[in-house]
Amino acid sequence: MNYNFLFSKPLGFPLGTEGGIFPAIIGSIYFTGIACCFASTIAISTALYLNFYCKNKYIHGIISIVIQSIAGIPSIVLGLFGYTFLVVYLKLGISLLSGGIILGIMIFPFIEVRIQKALEEIDKDIIYASYALGISKSYTFFKLILPMCFSEMISIVALAGGFAMGATAPIMFTGGVVNAPVPNSILSPAMALPYHLYILIGEGISVENAYKTASVLLLFLLILNSISIFTELFRKVK
């Protein structure tokens, strides 16, 4: 592995026998970033609603069942759903946005369940004291609850980002293209490290480059897991 492999595009015939993986690195970062933003927004909103606003136990139960059901959907089925709904029906095309959204749906239960648990562990006396002073629920969340859980939320989202970055099946039909250059917009297709690795191994293009690609992918996963670990350690020390 060298500088040229990390910062050049795939070359040769078949594509990938020479050159590097720079477009795949950038594509993976974009896919993961979009997925984390999409999933964390919905997950935090859902966890907040279930903990502080939902008073009907039947609605609470239905939402919980839906979240658990999403967690059990095979990733290849999510990819087919993303192709049918996002690519074809909504006409988003094979793009970063389509791939990022479907990855976000995949990691949404992972984030929501853990954030909901983090919110449930907050001392309820603090929350009730805030309500007793006439402070609104929204102000209580943003000024009191969010600062208490922020580092834990970052840790959870970082772990989910590692989960999304290593997924291949969801982006095969929604955003991943083997010969795509560095994307210039969220509506452009992109390469991704796991998909590129799958092609290199599946078609027997280059075992050596496949191991190099796997090493880079593992390095990114290690970075994301390290962010999660150190954030959690910092929270406990603090």
Secondary structure by P-SEA (a helix, b strand, c coil): cccccccccccccccccccccaaaaaaaaaaaaaaaaaaaaaaaaaaaaaccccccaaaaaaaaaaaaaaaaccaaaaaaaaaacccccccccccaaaaaaaaaaaaaaaaaaaaaaaaaaccaaaaaaaaaacccaaaaaacccccccaaaaaaaaaaaaaaaaaccccccccccccccccccccccccccaaaaaaaaaaacccaaaaaaaaaaaaaaaaaaaaaaaaaaaaaaac
